[in-house]
Every structure is written in structure tokens, then in C-alpha cells.
Amino acid sequence: MQQVKTMIVNKQKLFRVSKEWRHYIRCAVSFCVSADFAHPAEVHVALVGERTIRRMNGQFRGKDQVTDVLSFPTLQKRGKSLSFSPTDVDPQTKRVFLGDILICLPRMRQQGTDYGHGDARELAFLTAHGTLHLLGYDHETVKDEKVMRLAQTSSMNKIGLGLGEI
């Protein structure tokens, strides 16, 4: 697997972020990126509360509501792959910064409970979902949603948290 650096920052105080959670975040990012991006990369993941994600969702998407995950990609997809230039490569680390992901931990906890699979799986799923958005995936059409779900399912199965079709 290629080198993917995942920076994780805990910006909330409601939940303790365990080594296990950090492991699943890193695995989800690595499996998604390595399947679609052939260059060393870096992704930042911020774990936030409801107030922060609601504010960011309003500011950047015009939706004044809490959501589970937001992604802020730095690259654009051209055809089937991400396009980047030599100026997108950090001269020191030789990595391409793919973007930021914000995950709302209270929403993650509620969804993990609602879906009956717990925190670790829901956190890995939201991380995979956010990472795929950084890689240019979307779910605006039925076809695009199917492609994205297949990529999410593949990532979750590689991590060992898959339950078949997600």
C-alpha cells in the first residue's frame, strides 16, 4: 500500500478518541486512497461536535443543520482520476494534500446505535465516505451512488468491518 499520512485532530470534548478509533480512521483513509490515487498523499480528519459541524455545514453548503460528515477536497476530478500539478506536491514531504474531513462524533454515536453496529464501524464508514468525496466520488445520481457504495463496501471489507452491502 502507498504512503498516506492521516492527521487526526480531536476538536470536541464529549468523547474520548481511543487508539482503536484512530486506527480505523487511518485504515479507512489508506484503503480508499490507495485504491484510487497512485501518489503519496495526506488527509486531515477533524473530529468535531454538533455546533461546529452545523456552523460549517451552514457556511459551506448553505444548510443550517447538523450532519455526520463534511469533506473539503483540494483537487478536481478530470475524467476518472484526480488531476494535480507539480505545484500540488509538497516539496518536503512529496505528498499531495487531498483535503479535510470533519466528522461529527455525537452524530456518529447516534447513527452507530440506530444502525446497530456501534461506534468503530460507523466512524470507519464516515471516514471512508468522506475520503471518497475527497477523491471525487459523489452520490448525486443513482449511478454515482452505486459506484460510491461499492467503493465504501470494498474499503469496509478490507478493514474487517464490512457487513456485506452497506
Secondary structure, DSSP 8 states (H G I E B T S, - for coil): ---EEEEEEE--SSS---HHHHHHHHHHHHHHHHHH--S-EEEEEEEE-HHHHHHHHHHHHS--S--SEEEEESSEEETTEEE--GGGB-TTT--EEEEEEEEEHHHHHHHHHHHTSHHHHHHHHHHHHHHHHHTT---SSHHHHHHHHHHHHHHHHHHT---S--
